Amino acid sequence: MESGLMETYVMGIATEEEIQQVLSLTKTHPEFKNALDQLEFDMETLAQSMSIDPPAGTLEKIEQEINQIQRRNQALQAEPEPAFRYDNREQEYAKQERYIEVESESNQMRVNKAWKWAFIAVFVLGKIFLATAIYFYLENRQAQEQINELKIELKQKLR
C-alpha cells in the first residue's frame, strides 16, 4: 500500500501491468479494496472542492451547437447525393463537427483572494529590492571613483 500503486491507479496513469496488479490485489485482499475505495472517495472529494463552475450560459451554448449539428445531419440524410461524388465541403463540415466552440463571457482570470495579498507583497518586495540594488550600485560606483582618484594622487606623490 505504500508503493503509490493505488494513487497511480486512481489517477488513471497506471500501466497495464499495474492495473492488473491492483485488480488482483482487490480480489484477494479486502483491506486493499477498502483502502482503494477510500482513496477514490478522497480524491473525488478533493476534486469537487477545487472545481470551478463554468461560465454562465455554457450549457446553453453546447446544447445549441448539438442541436445545430443534429439538424445538419438530418438535412444531409434527407438529400442523398451520388456515392461517387466526393465534395470538399463535406470534408470541411466533418472537421467542424468534431469540436464545439465554447467561449467564456469574461477574459479575466479568477484568483483566490488570499493570493491577492501575496501578489501585493511580492510586488512591494520587488520594488524594495530594486531600490536597494540601485542604491548599492551607485555607492559602489562612487567608491570605485574615489579609489581611482586616490590611486592617481598616490602616483603623483610618488613621482
OpenMM code with the backbone's topology and positions (N, CA, C; nanometers):
from openmm import Vec3, app, unit

residues = "MET GLU SER GLY LEU MET GLU THR TYR VAL MET GLY ILE ALA THR GLU GLU GLU ILE GLN GLN VAL LEU SER LEU THR LYS THR HIS PRO GLU PHE LYS ASN ALA LEU ASP GLN LEU GLU PHE ASP MET GLU THR LEU ALA GLN SER MET SER ILE ASP PRO PRO ALA GLY THR LEU GLU LYS ILE GLU GLN GLU ILE ASN GLN ILE GLN ARG ARG ASN GLN ALA LEU GLN ALA GLU PRO GLU PRO ALA PHE ARG TYR ASP ASN ARG GLU GLN GLU TYR ALA LYS GLN GLU ARG TYR ILE GLU VAL GLU SER GLU SER ASN GLN MET ARG VAL ASN LYS ALA TRP LYS TRP ALA PHE ILE ALA VAL PHE VAL LEU GLY LYS ILE PHE LEU ALA THR ALA ILE TYR PHE TYR LEU GLU ASN ARG GLN ALA GLN GLU GLN ILE ASN GLU LEU LYS ILE GLU LEU LYS GLN LYS LEU ARG".split()
positions = [
    Vec3(0.0824, -0.1204, 0.0000),
    Vec3(0.0000, 0.0000, 0.0000),
    Vec3(0.0863, 0.1262, 0.0000),
    Vec3(0.2114, 0.1134, 0.0395),
    Vec3(0.2999, 0.2287, 0.0477),
    Vec3(0.3702, 0.2583, -0.0846),
    Vec3(0.3528, 0.1757, -0.1864),
    Vec3(0.4285, 0.1902, -0.3109),
    Vec3(0.3751, 0.2995, -0.4026),
    Vec3(0.2577, 0.3512, -0.3776),
    Vec3(0.1984, 0.4515, -0.4657),
    Vec3(0.1177, 0.3890, -0.5776),
    Vec3(0.1016, 0.2589, -0.5728),
    Vec3(0.0282, 0.1873, -0.6761),
    Vec3(-0.1182, 0.2300, -0.6795),
    Vec3(-0.1780, 0.2430, -0.5616),
    Vec3(-0.3195, 0.2832, -0.5558),
    Vec3(-0.3381, 0.4234, -0.6133),
    Vec3(-0.2455, 0.5140, -0.5811),
    Vec3(-0.2583, 0.6513, -0.6282),
    Vec3(-0.2507, 0.6575, -0.7804),
    Vec3(-0.1556, 0.5849, -0.8382),
    Vec3(-0.1445, 0.5873, -0.9845),
    Vec3(-0.2671, 0.5251, -1.0493),
    Vec3(-0.3228, 0.4231, -0.9853),
    Vec3(-0.4431, 0.3590, -1.0390),
    Vec3(-0.5617, 0.4555, -1.0341),
    Vec3(-0.5792, 0.5223, -0.9200),
    Vec3(-0.6934, 0.6133, -0.9031),
    Vec3(-0.6815, 0.7335, -0.9964),
    Vec3(-0.5592, 0.7818, -1.0195),
    Vec3(-0.5405, 0.8974, -1.1070),
    Vec3(-0.5475, 0.8597, -1.2542),
    Vec3(-0.5481, 0.7291, -1.2829),
    Vec3(-0.5611, 0.6850, -1.4215),
    Vec3(-0.4313, 0.6870, -1.4998),
    Vec3(-0.3185, 0.6844, -1.4316),
    Vec3(-0.1898, 0.6876, -1.5009),
    Vec3(-0.1124, 0.5574, -1.4833),
    Vec3(-0.1808, 0.4544, -1.4346),
    Vec3(-0.1159, 0.3251, -1.4135),
    Vec3(-0.0974, 0.2524, -1.5467),
    Vec3(0.0085, 0.1732, -1.5539),
    Vec3(0.0320, 0.0915, -1.6726),
    Vec3(-0.0597, -0.0306, -1.6678),
    Vec3(-0.0644, -0.1043, -1.7776),
    Vec3(-0.1490, -0.2242, -1.7821),
    Vec3(-0.1074, -0.3232, -1.6749),
    Vec3(0.0224, -0.3380, -1.6550),
    Vec3(0.0737, -0.4307, -1.5542),
    Vec3(0.0286, -0.3892, -1.4143),
    Vec3(0.0349, -0.2577, -1.3867),
    Vec3(-0.0076, -0.2070, -1.2558),
    Vec3(-0.1580, -0.2233, -1.2372),
    Vec3(-0.2341, -0.2028, -1.3437),
    Vec3(-0.3787, -0.2194, -1.3355),
    Vec3(-0.4124, -0.3640, -1.3013),
    Vec3(-0.3470, -0.4576, -1.3667),
    Vec3(-0.3715, -0.5998, -1.3383),
    Vec3(-0.3324, -0.6332, -1.1952),
    Vec3(-0.2245, -0.5738, -1.1483),
    Vec3(-0.1800, -0.5979, -1.0110),
    Vec3(-0.2830, -0.5452, -0.9112),
    Vec3(-0.3360, -0.4259, -0.9364),
    Vec3(-0.4378, -0.3688, -0.8471),
    Vec3(-0.5629, -0.4552, -0.8475),
    Vec3(-0.6071, -0.4963, -0.9651),
    Vec3(-0.7279, -0.5797, -0.9733),
    Vec3(-0.7099, -0.7120, -0.9007),
    Vec3(-0.5929, -0.7717, -0.9109),
    Vec3(-0.5706, -0.8982, -0.8405),
    Vec3(-0.5639, -0.8759, -0.6898),
    Vec3(-0.5050, -0.7638, -0.6473),
    Vec3(-0.4986, -0.7342, -0.5038),
    Vec3(-0.6368, -0.7055, -0.4458),
    Vec3(-0.7238, -0.6397, -0.5230),
    Vec3(-0.8593, -0.6116, -0.4720),
    Vec3(-0.9395, -0.7398, -0.4562),
    Vec3(-0.9101, -0.8388, -0.5411),
    Vec3(-0.9819, -0.9661, -0.5295),
    Vec3(-0.9340, -1.0472, -0.4100),
    Vec3(-0.8050, -1.0407, -0.3807),
    Vec3(-0.7502, -1.1267, -0.2749),
    Vec3(-0.7454, -1.0603, -0.1375),
    Vec3(-0.7370, -0.9299, -0.1329),
    Vec3(-0.7240, -0.8602, -0.0039),
    Vec3(-0.8356, -0.7582, 0.0126),
    Vec3(-0.9318, -0.7855, 0.1008),
    Vec3(-1.0428, -0.6912, 0.1208),
    Vec3(-0.9967, -0.5572, 0.1805),
    Vec3(-0.8920, -0.5581, 0.2642),
    Vec3(-0.8446, -0.4323, 0.3226),
    Vec3(-0.7840, -0.3421, 0.2144),
    Vec3(-0.7225, -0.4026, 0.1127),
    Vec3(-0.6706, -0.3252, 0.0000),
    Vec3(-0.7855, -0.2614, -0.0768),
    Vec3(-0.8925, -0.3375, -0.0985),
    Vec3(-1.0101, -0.2848, -0.1688),
    Vec3(-1.0715, -0.1694, -0.0900),
    Vec3(-1.0827, -0.1852, 0.0434),
    Vec3(-1.1380, -0.0783, 0.1274),
    Vec3(-1.0502, 0.0477, 0.1205),
    Vec3(-0.9188, 0.0286, 0.1270),
    Vec3(-0.8274, 0.1430, 0.1193),
    Vec3(-0.8378, 0.2105, -0.0180),
    Vec3(-0.8521, 0.1313, -0.1230),
    Vec3(-0.8663, 0.1854, -0.2587),
    Vec3(-0.9968, 0.2642, -0.2720),
    Vec3(-1.1050, 0.2087, -0.2180),
    Vec3(-1.2341, 0.2790, -0.2210),
    Vec3(-1.2258, 0.4116, -0.1454),
    Vec3(-1.1590, 0.4100, -0.0301),
    Vec3(-1.1455, 0.5321, 0.0497),
    Vec3(-1.0610, 0.6356, -0.0253),
    Vec3(-0.9547, 0.5904, -0.0892),
    Vec3(-0.8701, 0.6812, -0.1667),
    Vec3(-0.9482, 0.7415, -0.2831),
    Vec3(-1.0262, 0.6611, -0.3541),
    Vec3(-1.1087, 0.7127, -0.4633),
    Vec3(-1.2071, 0.8173, -0.4127),
    Vec3(-1.2686, 0.7892, -0.2977),
    Vec3(-1.3638, 0.8837, -0.2391),
    Vec3(-1.2928, 1.0140, -0.2021),
    Vec3(-1.1749, 1.0033, -0.1397),
    Vec3(-1.0996, 1.1228, -0.1003),
    Vec3(-1.0573, 1.2050, -0.2215),
    Vec3(-1.0123, 1.1382, -0.3271),
    Vec3(-0.9711, 1.2098, -0.4487),
    Vec3(-1.0908, 1.2794, -0.5134),
    Vec3(-1.2054, 1.2130, -0.5139),
    Vec3(-1.3260, 1.2739, -0.5706),
    Vec3(-1.3680, 1.3954, -0.4886),
    Vec3(-1.3615, 1.3839, -0.3560),
    Vec3(-1.3963, 1.4958, -0.2679),
    Vec3(-1.3010, 1.6131, -0.2919),
    Vec3(-1.1722, 1.5835, -0.3036),
    Vec3(-1.0736, 1.6881, -0.3300),
    Vec3(-1.1003, 1.7564, -0.4637),
    Vec3(-1.1281, 1.6770, -0.5651),
    Vec3(-1.1542, 1.7338, -0.6982),
    Vec3(-1.2789, 1.8218, -0.6967),
    Vec3(-1.3822, 1.7788, -0.6275),
    Vec3(-1.5048, 1.8587, -0.6212),
    Vec3(-1.4836, 1.9870, -0.5423),
    Vec3(-1.4012, 1.9816, -0.4378),
    Vec3(-1.3781, 2.1029, -0.3583),
    Vec3(-1.2962, 2.2053, -0.4357),
    Vec3(-1.2155, 2.1609, -0.5321),
    Vec3(-1.1303, 2.2514, -0.6086),
    Vec3(-1.1896, 2.2873, -0.7443),
    Vec3(-1.3072, 2.2369, -0.7736),
    Vec3(-1.3650, 2.2605, -0.9063),
    Vec3(-1.4087, 2.4059, -0.9225),
    Vec3(-1.4104, 2.4477, -1.0465),
    Vec3(-1.4532, 2.5838, -1.0810),
    Vec3(-1.5769, 2.5711, -1.1686),
    Vec3(-1.6784, 2.6452, -1.1348),
    Vec3(-1.8008, 2.6406, -1.2139),
    Vec3(-1.7762, 2.7025, -1.3515),
    Vec3(-1.8344, 2.6436, -1.4552),
    Vec3(-1.8172, 2.7015, -1.5889),
    Vec3(-1.8925, 2.8337, -1.5983),
    Vec3(-1.8548, 2.9175, -1.6933),
    Vec3(-1.9237, 3.0459, -1.7089),
    Vec3(-2.0727, 3.0245, -1.7370),
    Vec3(-2.1511, 3.1214, -1.6969),
    Vec3(-2.2956, 3.1126, -1.7186),
    Vec3(-2.3247, 3.1046, -1.8681),
    Vec3(-2.4185, 3.0217, -1.9047),
    Vec3(-2.4594, 3.0096, -2.0431),
    Vec3(-2.3812, 2.9056, -2.1218),
    Vec3(-2.2850, 2.8409, -2.0606),
    Vec3(-2.2045, 2.7409, -2.1318),
    Vec3(-2.2903, 2.6222, -2.1742),
    Vec3(-2.3737, 2.5737, -2.0834),
    Vec3(-2.4586, 2.4588, -2.1156),
    Vec3(-2.5516, 2.4916, -2.2320),
    Vec3(-2.6080, 2.6117, -2.2322),
    Vec3(-2.6974, 2.6507, -2.3413),
    Vec3(-2.6229, 2.6557, -2.4745),
    Vec3(-2.4981, 2.7072, -2.4731),
    Vec3(-2.4201, 2.7122, -2.5962),
    Vec3(-2.3918, 2.5720, -2.6487),
    Vec3(-2.3596, 2.4823, -2.5595),
    Vec3(-2.3319, 2.3440, -2.6006),
    Vec3(-2.4578, 2.2801, -2.6574),
    Vec3(-2.5706, 2.3008, -2.5899),
    Vec3(-2.6971, 2.2451, -2.6392),
    Vec3(-2.7316, 2.3011, -2.7774),
    Vec3(-2.7102, 2.4309, -2.7978),
    Vec3(-2.7382, 2.4916, -2.9284),
    Vec3(-2.6497, 2.4299, -3.0364),
    Vec3(-2.5220, 2.4116, -3.0063),
    Vec3(-2.4309, 2.3511, -3.1033),
    Vec3(-2.4723, 2.2081, -3.1364),
    Vec3(-2.5091, 2.1324, -3.0345),
    Vec3(-2.5523, 1.9939, -3.0569),
    Vec3(-2.6788, 1.9903, -3.1414),
    Vec3(-2.7748, 2.0763, -3.1100),
    Vec3(-2.8986, 2.0824, -3.1883),
    Vec3(-2.8705, 2.1214, -3.3332),
    Vec3(-2.7786, 2.2155, -3.3508),
    Vec3(-2.7431, 2.2586, -3.4855),
    Vec3(-2.6780, 2.1437, -3.5635),
    Vec3(-2.5917, 2.0690, -3.4992),
    Vec3(-2.5269, 1.9541, -3.5644),
    Vec3(-2.6308, 1.8483, -3.5999),
    Vec3(-2.7246, 1.8246, -3.5086),
    Vec3(-2.8293, 1.7254, -3.5373),
    Vec3(-2.9153, 1.7699, -3.6553),
    Vec3(-2.9491, 1.8991, -3.6616),
    Vec3(-3.0281, 1.9489, -3.7740),
    Vec3(-2.9518, 1.9342, -3.9058),
    Vec3(-2.8225, 1.9621, -3.9048),
    Vec3(-2.7416, 1.9458, -4.0256),
    Vec3(-2.7397, 1.7998, -4.0708),
    Vec3(-2.7220, 1.7102, -3.9735),
    Vec3(-2.7198, 1.5674, -4.0070),
    Vec3(-2.8533, 1.5228, -4.0660),
    Vec3(-2.9625, 1.5708, -4.0103),
    Vec3(-3.0950, 1.5348, -4.0625),
    Vec3(-3.1125, 1.5899, -4.2037),
    Vec3(-3.0618, 1.7108, -4.2267),
    Vec3(-3.0727, 1.7698, -4.3603),
    Vec3(-2.9870, 1.6925, -4.4599),
    Vec3(-2.8712, 1.6476, -4.4196),
    Vec3(-2.7846, 1.5692, -4.5079),
    Vec3(-2.8467, 1.4328, -4.5398),
    Vec3(-2.9124, 1.3743, -4.4415),
    Vec3(-2.9752, 1.2445, -4.4639),
    Vec3(-3.0974, 1.2576, -4.5542),
    Vec3(-3.1606, 1.3727, -4.5505),
    Vec3(-3.2801, 1.3935, -4.6328),
    Vec3(-3.2451, 1.4053, -4.7807),
    Vec3(-3.1281, 1.4587, -4.8147),
    Vec3(-3.0880, 1.4739, -4.9541),
    Vec3(-2.9723, 1.3797, -4.9847),
    Vec3(-2.9994, 1.2622, -5.0371),
    Vec3(-2.8907, 1.1709, -5.0721),
    Vec3(-2.8189, 1.2200, -5.1978),
    Vec3(-2.6866, 1.2132, -5.1965),
    Vec3(-2.6060, 1.2524, -5.3108),
    Vec3(-2.5450, 1.1276, -5.3718),
    Vec3(-2.5009, 1.1371, -5.4952),
    Vec3(-2.4361, 1.0216, -5.5575),
    Vec3(-2.3129, 0.9794, -5.4779),
    Vec3(-2.2929, 0.8479, -5.4676),
    Vec3(-2.1840, 0.7947, -5.3868),
    Vec3(-2.0484, 0.8213, -5.4502),
    Vec3(-2.0437, 0.8387, -5.5811),
    Vec3(-1.9155, 0.8560, -5.6490),
    Vec3(-1.8604, 0.9966, -5.6368),
    Vec3(-1.9443, 1.0910, -5.5983),
    Vec3(-1.9016, 1.2312, -5.5921),
    Vec3(-1.8527, 1.2631, -5.4510),
    Vec3(-1.7312, 1.3101, -5.4385),
    Vec3(-1.6743, 1.3473, -5.3097),
    Vec3(-1.6620, 1.4983, -5.3054),
    Vec3(-1.7226, 1.5597, -5.2076),
    Vec3(-1.7296, 1.7038, -5.2001),
    Vec3(-1.6378, 1.7546, -5.0879),
    Vec3(-1.5566, 1.8539, -5.1172),
    Vec3(-1.4674, 1.9112, -5.0157),
    Vec3(-1.5450, 1.9817, -4.9060),
    Vec3(-1.6632, 2.0311, -4.9393),
    Vec3(-1.7455, 2.0971, -4.8367),
    Vec3(-1.7833, 1.9992, -4.7268),
    Vec3(-1.8128, 1.8755, -4.7622),
    Vec3(-1.8469, 1.7749, -4.6610),
    Vec3(-1.7276, 1.7446, -4.5727),
    Vec3(-1.6087, 1.7426, -4.6325),
    Vec3(-1.4885, 1.7171, -4.5544),
    Vec3(-1.4667, 1.8310, -4.4545),
    Vec3(-1.4820, 1.9542, -4.4978),
    Vec3(-1.4680, 2.0684, -4.4085),
    Vec3(-1.5750, 2.0644, -4.2997),
    Vec3(-1.6960, 2.0268, -4.3367),
    Vec3(-1.8049, 2.0170, -4.2402),
    Vec3(-1.7729, 1.9100, -4.1354),
    Vec3(-1.7166, 1.7988, -4.1781),
    Vec3(-1.6810, 1.6915, -4.0853),
    Vec3(-1.5745, 1.7386, -3.9867),
    Vec3(-1.4806, 1.8203, -4.0336),
    Vec3(-1.3793, 1.8741, -3.9439),
    Vec3(-1.4425, 1.9671, -3.8408),
    Vec3(-1.5407, 2.0457, -3.8842),
    Vec3(-1.6049, 2.1398, -3.7934),
    Vec3(-1.6886, 2.0680, -3.6889),
    Vec3(-1.7418, 1.9523, -3.7212),
    Vec3(-1.8295, 1.8812, -3.6287),
    Vec3(-1.7553, 1.8233, -3.5091),
    Vec3(-1.6264, 1.8083, -3.5185),
    Vec3(-1.5516, 1.7438, -3.4115),
    Vec3(-1.5451, 1.8273, -3.2844),
    Vec3(-1.5530, 1.9564, -3.2958),
    Vec3(-1.5361, 2.0435, -3.1800),
    Vec3(-1.6569, 2.1346, -3.1643),
    Vec3(-1.6920, 2.1586, -3.0400),
    Vec3(-1.7987, 2.2530, -3.0087),
    Vec3(-1.7319, 2.3771, -2.9516),
    Vec3(-1.7560, 2.4889, -3.0126),
    Vec3(-1.6944, 2.6143, -2.9721),
    Vec3(-1.7648, 2.6674, -2.8485),
    Vec3(-1.6905, 2.6817, -2.7410),
    Vec3(-1.7458, 2.7362, -2.6171),
    Vec3(-1.6590, 2.8548, -2.5792),
    Vec3(-1.7191, 2.9711, -2.5714),
    Vec3(-1.6454, 3.0910, -2.5368),
    Vec3(-1.6898, 3.1390, -2.4001),
    Vec3(-1.5970, 3.1901, -2.3255),
    Vec3(-1.6255, 3.2422, -2.1927),
    Vec3(-1.6778, 3.3852, -2.2053),
    Vec3(-1.7616, 3.4232, -2.1135),
    Vec3(-1.8154, 3.5584, -2.1136),
    Vec3(-1.7108, 3.6602, -2.0688),
    Vec3(-1.6145, 3.6144, -1.9873),
    Vec3(-1.5149, 3.7044, -1.9316),
    Vec3(-1.3761, 3.6563, -1.9688),
    Vec3(-1.2881, 3.7507, -1.9981),
    Vec3(-1.1498, 3.7169, -2.0270),
    Vec3(-1.0617, 3.7323, -1.9037),
    Vec3(-1.1212, 3.7628, -1.7896),
    Vec3(-1.0452, 3.7837, -1.6685),
    Vec3(-1.0208, 3.6512, -1.5979),
    Vec3(-0.9019, 3.6395, -1.5404),
    Vec3(-0.8659, 3.5191, -1.4685),
    Vec3(-0.9152, 3.5316, -1.3242),
    Vec3(-0.9734, 3.4254, -1.2720),
    Vec3(-1.0182, 3.4264, -1.1332),
    Vec3(-0.9049, 3.3794, -1.0441),
    Vec3(-0.8790, 3.4564, -0.9373),
    Vec3(-0.7725, 3.4231, -0.8442),
    Vec3(-0.8307, 3.4285, -0.7042),
    Vec3(-0.7935, 3.3308, -0.6229),
    Vec3(-0.8382, 3.3291, -0.4847),
    Vec3(-0.7931, 3.4583, -0.4161),
    Vec3(-0.8765, 3.5135, -0.3285),
    Vec3(-0.8478, 3.6428, -0.2657),
    Vec3(-0.7232, 3.6378, -0.1787),
    Vec3(-0.6898, 3.5215, -0.1255),
    Vec3(-0.5694, 3.5101, -0.0424),
    Vec3(-0.4447, 3.5366, -0.1254),
    Vec3(-0.4471, 3.5028, -0.2524),
    Vec3(-0.3317, 3.5257, -0.3389),
    Vec3(-0.3124, 3.6731, -0.3695),
    Vec3(-0.4190, 3.7514, -0.3596),
    Vec3(-0.4090, 3.8944, -0.3880),
    Vec3(-0.3028, 3.9583, -0.2981),
    Vec3(-0.3066, 3.9255, -0.1703),
    Vec3(-0.2113, 3.9835, -0.0756),
    Vec3(-0.0711, 3.9298, -0.1007),
    Vec3(-0.0619, 3.8064, -0.1421),
    Vec3(0.0695, 3.7506, -0.1743),
    Vec3(0.1290, 3.8236, -0.2953),
    Vec3(0.0484, 3.8491, -0.3971),
    Vec3(0.0958, 3.9216, -0.5148),
    Vec3(0.1385, 4.0639, -0.4781),
    Vec3(0.0615, 4.1281, -0.3932),
    Vec3(0.0962, 4.2647, -0.3491),
    Vec3(0.2279, 4.2626, -0.2735),
    Vec3(0.2452, 4.1651, -0.1831),
    Vec3(0.3687, 4.1554, -0.1052),
    Vec3(0.4889, 4.1323, -0.1967),
    Vec3(0.4745, 4.0444, -0.2938),
    Vec3(0.5838, 4.0170, -0.3877),
    Vec3(0.6165, 4.1425, -0.4678),
    Vec3(0.5162, 4.2151, -0.5105),
    Vec3(0.5378, 4.3380, -0.5868),
    Vec3(0.6131, 4.4412, -0.5024),
    Vec3(0.5690, 4.4630, -0.3790),
    Vec3(0.6331, 4.5617, -0.2921),
    Vec3(0.7772, 4.5197, -0.2621),
    Vec3(0.7979, 4.3915, -0.2311),
    Vec3(0.9336, 4.3444, -0.2038),
    Vec3(1.0229, 4.3594, -0.3271),
    Vec3(0.9669, 4.3350, -0.4435),
    Vec3(1.0438, 4.3534, -0.5672),
    Vec3(1.0896, 4.4973, -0.5827),
    Vec3(1.0004, 4.5909, -0.5536),
    Vec3(1.0362, 4.7336, -0.5634),
    Vec3(1.1431, 4.7698, -0.4600),
    Vec3(1.1315, 4.7147, -0.3400),
    Vec3(1.2316, 4.7413, -0.2354),
    Vec3(1.3675, 4.6868, -0.2781),
    Vec3(1.3690, 4.5640, -0.3295),
    Vec3(1.4949, 4.5047, -0.3745),
    Vec3(1.5546, 4.5838, -0.4912),
    Vec3(1.4713, 4.6305, -0.5811),
    Vec3(1.5197, 4.7103, -0.6932),
    Vec3(1.5840, 4.8400, -0.6433),
    Vec3(1.5167, 4.9088, -0.5528),
    Vec3(1.5698, 5.0344, -0.4992),
    Vec3(1.7010, 5.0092, -0.4245),
    Vec3(1.7082, 4.8998, -0.3488),
    Vec3(1.8304, 4.8665, -0.2757),
    Vec3(1.9440, 4.8352, -0.3718),
    Vec3(1.9148, 4.7613, -0.4769),
    Vec3(2.0180, 4.7273, -0.5748),
    Vec3(2.0703, 4.8529, -0.6435),
    Vec3(1.9823, 4.9438, -0.6801),
    Vec3(2.0251, 5.0688, -0.7437),
    Vec3(2.1100, 5.1511, -0.6476),
    Vec3(2.0690, 5.1579, -0.5211),
    Vec3(2.1438, 5.2337, -0.4202),
    Vec3(2.2855, 5.1776, -0.4062),
    Vec3(2.2981, 5.0462, -0.3883),
    Vec3(2.4303, 4.9872, -0.3702),
    Vec3(2.5138, 4.9943, -0.4979),
    Vec3(2.4506, 4.9901, -0.6124),
    Vec3(2.5248, 5.0066, -0.7386),
    Vec3(2.5859, 5.1464, -0.7448),
    Vec3(2.5073, 5.2473, -0.7115),
    Vec3(2.5585, 5.3846, -0.7142),
    Vec3(2.6673, 5.4057, -0.6092),
    Vec3(2.6496, 5.3473, -0.4905),
    Vec3(2.7514, 5.3586, -0.3853),
    Vec3(2.8814, 5.2922, -0.4304),
    Vec3(2.8690, 5.1748, -0.4931),
    Vec3(2.9858, 5.1024, -0.5410),
    Vec3(3.0578, 5.1831, -0.6492),
    Vec3(2.9822, 5.2407, -0.7399),
    Vec3(3.0407, 5.3208, -0.8466),
    Vec3(3.1147, 5.4423, -0.7894),
    Vec3(3.0536, 5.5061, -0.6896),
    Vec3(3.1159, 5.6222, -0.6256),
    Vec3(3.2436, 5.5801, -0.5525),
    Vec3(3.2407, 5.4650, -0.4856),
    Vec3(3.3590, 5.4158, -0.4153),
    Vec3(3.4697, 5.3836, -0.5148),
    Vec3(3.4352, 5.3246, -0.6293),
    Vec3(3.5350, 5.2947, -0.7320),
    Vec3(3.5990, 5.4233, -0.7850),
    Vec3(3.5207, 5.5260, -0.8033),
    Vec3(3.5742, 5.6541, -0.8494),
    Vec3(3.6694, 5.7137, -0.7465),
    Vec3(3.6337, 5.7049, -0.6183),
    Vec3(3.7201, 5.7562, -0.5127),
    Vec3(3.8508, 5.6775, -0.5066),
    Vec3(3.8436, 5.5469, -0.5251),
    Vec3(3.9642, 5.4641, -0.5252),
    Vec3(4.0542, 5.5035, -0.6409),
    Vec3(3.9942, 5.5226, -0.7576),
    Vec3(4.0732, 5.5645, -0.8735),
    Vec3(4.1380, 5.7007, -0.8508),
    Vec3(4.0670, 5.7938, -0.7906),
    Vec3(4.1236, 5.9261, -0.7601),
    Vec3(4.2393, 5.9144, -0.6619),
    Vec3(4.2232, 5.8284, -0.5608),
    Vec3(4.3307, 5.8094, -0.4628),
    Vec3(4.4524, 5.7450, -0.5272),
    Vec3(4.4320, 5.6518, -0.6195),
    Vec3(4.5445, 5.5900, -0.6903),
    Vec3(4.6214, 5.6935, -0.7708),
    Vec3(4.5462, 5.7823, -0.8360),
    Vec3(4.6106, 5.8874, -0.9157),
    Vec3(4.6907, 5.9802, -0.8252),
    Vec3(4.6362, 6.0177, -0.7100),
    Vec3(4.7072, 6.1034, -0.6145),
    Vec3(4.8332, 6.0369, -0.5632),
    Vec3(4.8259, 5.9064, -0.5349),
    Vec3(4.9415, 5.8329, -0.4853),
    Vec3(5.0517, 5.8292, -0.5916),
    Vec3(5.0111, 5.8053, -0.7175),
    Vec3(5.1097, 5.8026, -0.8259),
    Vec3(5.1772, 5.9377, -0.8424),
    Vec3(5.1008, 6.0469, -0.8252),
    Vec3(5.1582, 6.1804, -0.8403),
    Vec3(5.2522, 6.2135, -0.7242),
    Vec3(5.2208, 6.1676, -0.6030),
    Vec3(5.3039, 6.1939, -0.4863),
    Vec3(5.4328, 6.1130, -0.4941),
    Vec3(5.4275, 5.9926, -0.5519),
    Vec3(5.5441, 5.9083, -0.5617),
    Vec3(5.6417, 5.9595, -0.6665),
    Vec3(5.6037, 6.0387, -0.7575),
    Vec3(5.6901, 6.0890, -0.8634),
    Vec3(5.7658, 6.2050, -0.8168),
] * unit.nanometer
topology = app.Topology()
chain = topology.addChain("A")
for resn in residues:
    res = topology.addResidue(resn, chain)
    for name in ("N", "CA", "C"):
        topology.addAtom(name, app.Element.getBySymbol(name[0]), res)
